[in-house]
């Protein structure tokens, strides 16, 4: 049995694609090895607890700079040489600096890096911290990327590293959507009164394309949209809805719990994934929608997004940032239920065959054990 330290940005109950991947891998690996998870505290309080066999250590910090937590004492009380393998989730720039300084050029512990996305829009932060991250990647036994496409467009990944492709995953036990279809329909209809409904779920960030979705709704008379999640661009999106005259048809429901998420994903007529930038490296929410059987319209990005959303098979793709194209594809699915049902079924099958915890966590664990050998 090996001792493995997984370093992430945050951890459950904080919700996010990277955090879900961190949790899934940690809990699966804990069946075979001793697993500690070291993360920043999402609520400002340091703590330590055992969750499903995983020792979770949360460290409070100085705050957040450019969306990245700063915890100078992240490794306080942690001796990295006590571990056989350190699994580092990137981006986490300040943690990358600290870890690089701690491990130096020692042969052990072994390093495995999972690189989810590059650092965008933060030039100074990237310039100061990227050399440390690239040092970790060159030092690593393996660098896990979620898609070959992400490696092709990346400006952060070094050429001299050993790469393994492992997609993100969903835990099937958390998506039993057929428990109460009636309750899900009632929840949706409380907003849309039975009208056709588009769903969106995700952080309200610059690259998520919320204003594009709202402009698309303006092209679709009588169609409603339920927008779940929160973030720094929510106010801008709400103002756009008012300006477009669709505030009565665009419903911002804020952060929702998992049960409510399942109601949304299993009851909407179409799920929209309108991200506009390559910052969107994969897209957990579109995976969740597919697993729940919702037909998806997604942006045609040159990232792992289109490993999930395969045009005409698991989704319909649209030009990023093009509200008219988005509206047209949504309208097509609303009118052609046979096509919508086909995409919904194919999307669910695609996730089940390629992107479940059992598949992805097992492959990640194999990479740890290959490094140990």
C-alpha positions as CSV (number, residue, x, y, z in Angstrom):
1,X,0.0,0.0,0.0
2,X,1.4,3.4,-1.1
3,X,1.0,6.7,0.6
4,X,-0.4,9.3,-1.8
5,X,-0.9,13.0,-1.4
6,X,-3.4,14.6,-3.8
7,X,-3.1,18.4,-4.0
8,X,-6.1,20.3,-5.4
9,X,-7.5,23.8,-5.5
10,X,-10.6,23.0,-3.4
11,X,-12.6,19.9,-2.5
12,X,-16.2,18.7,-2.0
13,X,-18.6,20.2,-0.9
14,X,-17.2,23.0,-3.1
15,X,-18.7,22.3,-6.6
16,X,-16.6,22.4,-9.8
17,X,-15.4,20.1,-12.5
18,X,-11.8,19.9,-11.1
19,X,-13.1,19.4,-7.6
20,X,-15.4,16.5,-8.7
21,X,-12.5,14.9,-10.6
22,X,-10.3,15.3,-7.5
23,X,-12.9,13.7,-5.2
24,X,-13.7,10.7,-7.6
25,X,-10.0,9.8,-8.0
26,X,-9.3,10.2,-4.3
27,X,-12.2,8.0,-3.1
28,X,-11.4,5.3,-5.7
29,X,-7.7,5.3,-4.9
30,X,-8.5,5.1,-1.1
31,X,-9.8,1.6,-1.7
32,X,-6.2,0.5,-2.4
33,X,-3.8,3.1,-0.9
34,X,-3.6,5.6,1.9
35,X,-4.8,8.9,0.5
36,X,-4.5,12.4,1.9
37,X,-5.9,15.4,0.0
38,X,-4.5,18.8,0.6
39,X,-6.5,21.8,-0.6
40,X,-7.4,25.4,0.0
41,X,-10.3,26.1,2.3
42,X,-13.3,27.3,0.4
43,X,-14.9,28.9,3.5
44,X,-11.8,30.5,5.0
45,X,-11.5,27.9,7.9
46,X,-8.8,25.4,8.2
47,X,-9.9,21.9,9.0
48,X,-9.1,18.2,8.8
49,X,-11.6,15.3,8.4
50,X,-12.0,11.8,7.0
51,X,-14.5,11.7,4.1
52,X,-15.3,8.3,2.6
53,X,-11.9,6.9,3.5
54,X,-10.0,10.1,2.4
55,X,-8.1,12.3,4.8
56,X,-9.0,15.8,3.7
57,X,-6.8,18.7,4.9
58,X,-8.1,22.2,4.2
59,X,-5.9,25.3,4.7
60,X,-7.1,28.8,5.0
61,X,-5.0,31.5,3.2
62,X,-4.5,35.1,2.6
63,X,-7.3,35.4,0.1
64,X,-7.8,35.0,-3.6
65,X,-5.8,36.8,-6.3
66,X,-7.1,36.7,-9.9
67,X,-9.3,33.7,-9.1
68,X,-6.4,31.8,-7.5
69,X,-6.2,31.1,-3.7
70,X,-3.1,32.2,-1.8
71,X,-2.2,30.0,1.1
72,X,1.4,30.5,2.1
73,X,1.0,27.9,4.9
74,X,-0.6,25.3,2.6
75,X,2.1,22.7,3.4
76,X,2.4,23.5,7.2
77,X,2.8,20.3,9.0
78,X,3.1,18.3,5.8
79,X,6.4,16.5,5.0
80,X,6.3,15.8,1.3
81,X,9.0,13.2,1.7
82,X,6.5,11.0,3.7
83,X,4.6,10.3,0.5
84,X,5.4,7.8,-2.3
85,X,3.4,9.8,-4.9
86,X,2.1,13.4,-5.1
87,X,-0.8,14.0,-7.5
88,X,-1.0,17.7,-8.3
89,X,-4.0,19.2,-10.0
90,X,-3.2,22.2,-12.2
91,X,-3.9,25.1,-12.5
92,X,-3.1,26.0,-8.9
93,X,-0.2,28.4,-9.4
94,X,0.7,29.4,-5.9
95,X,0.6,25.8,-4.7
96,X,2.8,24.9,-7.7
97,X,5.5,27.3,-6.6
98,X,5.4,26.0,-3.0
99,X,5.6,22.3,-4.1
100,X,8.4,23.0,-6.5
101,X,10.5,24.6,-3.8
102,X,9.8,21.8,-1.4
103,X,10.6,18.8,-3.6
104,X,13.5,20.3,-5.6
105,X,15.4,17.7,-7.6
106,X,14.9,14.8,-5.2
107,X,14.0,11.5,-6.8
108,X,11.1,10.9,-4.4
109,X,8.3,11.5,-4.0
110,X,7.1,10.6,-7.5
111,X,5.0,13.3,-9.1
112,X,1.9,12.9,-11.3
113,X,0.3,16.1,-12.6
114,X,-3.2,16.4,-13.9
115,X,-3.4,19.6,-16.1
116,X,-7.0,20.7,-16.6
117,X,-6.5,24.0,-18.4
118,X,-3.9,26.7,-19.0
119,X,-3.8,30.0,-17.1
120,X,-5.6,32.6,-19.2
121,X,-6.0,36.4,-18.9
122,X,-3.5,36.7,-16.0
123,X,-0.3,37.6,-17.6
124,X,1.7,38.6,-14.6
125,X,0.5,35.6,-12.5
126,X,1.3,33.3,-15.4
127,X,4.8,34.8,-16.0
128,X,5.7,34.4,-12.3
129,X,4.4,30.9,-11.7
130,X,4.5,29.0,-15.0
131,X,8.2,28.1,-14.7
132,X,7.4,26.3,-11.4
133,X,4.5,24.4,-12.9
134,X,6.6,23.4,-16.0
135,X,9.3,22.2,-13.6
136,X,6.8,19.9,-11.9
137,X,5.6,18.6,-15.3
138,X,9.1,17.9,-16.5
139,X,9.9,16.3,-13.2
140,X,6.7,14.2,-13.3
141,X,6.4,10.5,-14.0
142,X,3.3,11.4,-16.0
143,X,1.3,14.5,-16.9
144,X,-2.4,13.6,-17.3
145,X,-4.4,15.7,-19.8
146,X,-8.1,15.4,-20.4
147,X,-7.9,15.6,-24.2
148,X,-5.4,15.4,-26.9
149,X,-7.0,18.6,-28.2
150,X,-6.1,20.5,-25.0
151,X,-2.4,19.5,-25.5
152,X,-2.4,20.7,-29.1
153,X,-3.6,24.2,-28.2
154,X,-1.8,24.6,-24.9
155,X,0.8,27.2,-24.3
156,X,1.6,26.1,-20.8
157,X,2.4,22.4,-21.4
158,X,6.1,21.7,-22.0
159,X,7.2,19.5,-24.9
160,X,9.5,17.4,-22.7
161,X,7.0,15.6,-20.5
162,X,5.3,12.2,-20.6
163,X,1.6,12.6,-21.3
164,X,-1.4,10.4,-20.6
165,X,-4.9,11.2,-21.8
166,X,-7.6,10.6,-19.2
167,X,-11.0,12.4,-19.5
168,X,-13.0,13.8,-16.7
169,X,-15.6,11.5,-15.1
170,X,-19.0,11.3,-13.3
171,X,-20.0,9.1,-10.5
172,X,-23.1,7.1,-11.7
173,X,-24.4,6.7,-8.1
174,X,-25.0,10.4,-8.0
175,X,-27.2,10.6,-11.1
176,X,-30.3,8.4,-10.5
177,X,-32.6,10.8,-12.2
178,X,-35.7,8.6,-12.5
179,X,-36.5,8.8,-8.8
180,X,-39.2,11.4,-9.2
181,X,-39.9,12.6,-12.8
182,X,-43.1,14.3,-11.7
183,X,-41.4,16.4,-9.0
184,X,-38.8,17.4,-11.6
185,X,-41.5,18.5,-14.1
186,X,-43.3,20.4,-11.4
187,X,-40.1,22.2,-10.4
188,X,-39.4,23.3,-14.0
189,X,-43.0,24.4,-14.6
190,X,-43.0,26.6,-11.6
191,X,-40.7,28.8,-13.7
192,X,-41.9,28.2,-17.2
193,X,-45.5,27.4,-16.7
194,X,-45.2,24.4,-19.1
195,X,-43.4,26.4,-21.9
196,X,-40.4,24.9,-23.7
197,X,-37.4,25.4,-21.5
198,X,-33.6,25.6,-22.0
199,X,-31.3,24.8,-19.1
200,X,-27.9,26.1,-18.1
201,X,-25.7,25.1,-15.2
202,X,-22.3,26.5,-14.3
203,X,-20.3,29.2,-12.8
204,X,-21.2,32.7,-14.1
205,X,-17.7,33.4,-15.5
206,X,-16.6,35.5,-18.5
207,X,-16.0,32.5,-20.8
208,X,-19.3,30.7,-20.1
209,X,-21.3,32.6,-22.8
210,X,-24.2,33.6,-20.7
211,X,-25.0,36.8,-22.6
212,X,-24.8,34.8,-25.8
213,X,-27.5,32.4,-24.4
214,X,-29.7,35.3,-23.4
215,X,-29.4,36.8,-26.8
216,X,-30.4,33.4,-28.2
217,X,-33.5,33.3,-26.0
218,X,-34.5,36.7,-27.4
219,X,-34.7,35.0,-30.8
220,X,-37.0,32.3,-29.4
221,X,-40.5,33.6,-28.6
222,X,-42.2,31.9,-25.7
223,X,-39.2,29.8,-24.8
224,X,-37.9,30.1,-21.2
225,X,-34.4,29.5,-19.8
226,X,-33.5,28.4,-16.3
227,X,-30.0,29.5,-15.4
228,X,-28.4,27.9,-12.4
229,X,-25.2,28.8,-10.7
230,X,-23.5,32.0,-9.6
231,X,-20.4,34.0,-10.1
232,X,-18.9,37.4,-11.0
233,X,-20.8,37.8,-14.3
234,X,-24.3,37.1,-13.0
235,X,-25.1,40.8,-12.7
236,X,-24.0,41.4,-16.2
237,X,-26.2,38.5,-17.4
238,X,-29.2,39.8,-15.5
239,X,-28.7,43.2,-17.0
240,X,-28.5,41.7,-20.5
241,X,-31.8,39.9,-19.9
242,X,-33.5,43.1,-19.0
243,X,-32.0,45.0,-21.9
244,X,-33.1,42.2,-24.3
245,X,-36.6,42.3,-22.9
246,X,-36.6,38.6,-21.8
247,X,-36.2,39.1,-18.0
248,X,-39.6,37.4,-17.6
249,X,-38.4,34.4,-19.5
250,X,-34.9,34.0,-18.1
251,X,-34.9,32.7,-14.6
252,X,-31.7,33.0,-12.5
253,X,-32.0,30.5,-9.7
254,X,-28.6,30.9,-8.2
255,X,-26.6,28.0,-6.6
256,X,-28.6,24.8,-6.3
257,X,-28.1,21.6,-4.4
258,X,-27.5,18.3,-6.1
259,X,-31.2,17.1,-6.0
260,X,-32.3,20.4,-7.6
261,X,-29.6,20.0,-10.2
262,X,-31.0,16.6,-11.2
263,X,-34.5,18.1,-11.5
264,X,-33.2,20.8,-13.8
265,X,-31.1,18.4,-16.0
266,X,-33.8,15.8,-16.3
267,X,-36.7,18.1,-17.1
268,X,-35.4,20.8,-19.5
269,X,-36.1,20.3,-23.2
270,X,-32.6,21.4,-24.3
271,X,-29.4,22.0,-22.3
272,X,-27.2,24.8,-23.5
273,X,-23.4,24.9,-23.2
274,X,-22.5,28.2,-24.9
275,X,-18.9,28.7,-23.7
276,X,-16.9,31.1,-25.9
277,X,-13.2,30.6,-25.0
278,X,-10.7,27.8,-24.9
279,X,-10.6,28.3,-21.1
280,X,-13.5,25.8,-21.3
281,X,-11.3,22.7,-21.5
282,X,-13.9,19.9,-21.1
283,X,-17.3,20.8,-19.5
284,X,-18.6,18.7,-16.6
285,X,-22.1,20.3,-16.8
286,X,-22.7,19.1,-20.4
287,X,-21.6,15.6,-19.3
288,X,-24.1,15.8,-16.4
289,X,-26.8,16.8,-18.8
290,X,-26.1,13.9,-21.2
291,X,-26.1,11.4,-18.3
292,X,-29.5,12.7,-17.4
293,X,-30.7,12.3,-21.0
294,X,-31.0,16.0,-22.0
295,X,-30.2,16.9,-25.6
296,X,-27.2,19.3,-25.7
297,X,-26.3,22.3,-27.8
298,X,-22.6,23.2,-27.3
299,X,-20.0,25.5,-28.6
300,X,-17.6,24.1,-31.2
301,X,-14.4,24.7,-29.3
302,X,-11.0,23.1,-30.2
303,X,-10.8,21.6,-26.7
304,X,-12.0,18.5,-24.9
305,X,-15.5,20.1,-25.0
306,X,-15.9,18.5,-28.4
307,X,-14.7,15.1,-27.1
308,X,-18.0,15.1,-25.2
309,X,-20.2,17.1,-27.6
310,X,-19.8,15.2,-30.9
311,X,-21.7,17.1,-33.6
312,X,-24.8,15.2,-34.8
313,X,-24.1,12.3,-32.6
314,X,-24.1,13.4,-28.9
315,X,-24.9,17.1,-29.4
316,X,-25.4,19.9,-31.9
317,X,-22.4,22.2,-32.2
318,X,-22.6,26.0,-32.8
319,X,-20.1,28.7,-33.6
320,X,-18.8,30.1,-30.3
321,X,-20.3,33.5,-29.5
322,X,-22.9,33.3,-32.3
323,X,-26.3,33.8,-30.7
324,X,-28.2,33.3,-33.9
325,X,-26.6,30.0,-34.6
326,X,-27.3,29.0,-31.0
327,X,-30.9,30.0,-31.3
328,X,-31.3,28.1,-34.6
329,X,-29.9,24.8,-33.2
330,X,-32.0,25.1,-30.0
331,X,-35.1,25.7,-32.2
332,X,-34.3,22.7,-34.3
333,X,-34.2,20.4,-31.2
334,X,-37.4,21.9,-29.8
335,X,-39.1,21.2,-33.1
336,X,-37.6,17.8,-33.9
337,X,-38.1,15.6,-30.8
338,X,-36.9,12.5,-32.7
339,X,-33.5,14.2,-33.2
340,X,-33.5,15.5,-29.6
341,X,-34.2,12.0,-28.2
342,X,-31.5,10.4,-30.4
343,X,-28.9,12.9,-29.2
344,X,-30.0,12.4,-25.6
345,X,-29.7,8.7,-25.8
346,X,-26.4,8.8,-27.7
347,X,-25.0,11.3,-25.2
348,X,-25.9,9.2,-22.2
349,X,-24.3,6.1,-23.9
350,X,-21.1,8.1,-24.6
351,X,-20.7,9.1,-21.0
352,X,-21.5,5.5,-19.7
353,X,-18.9,4.0,-22.1
354,X,-16.1,6.5,-21.6
355,X,-16.4,8.9,-18.7
356,X,-17.5,7.2,-15.5
357,X,-15.7,7.2,-12.2
358,X,-15.1,3.5,-12.5
359,X,-13.3,3.9,-15.9
360,X,-11.4,7.2,-15.3
361,X,-10.4,6.7,-11.6
362,X,-9.2,3.2,-12.4
363,X,-7.0,4.5,-15.2
364,X,-5.6,7.3,-13.0
365,X,-4.8,4.7,-10.3
366,X,-3.0,2.6,-12.9
367,X,-0.8,5.7,-13.8
368,X,0.1,6.1,-10.1
369,X,1.0,2.4,-9.8
370,X,3.0,2.5,-13.1
371,X,5.0,5.3,-11.6
372,X,5.6,3.3,-8.5
373,X,6.9,0.4,-10.5
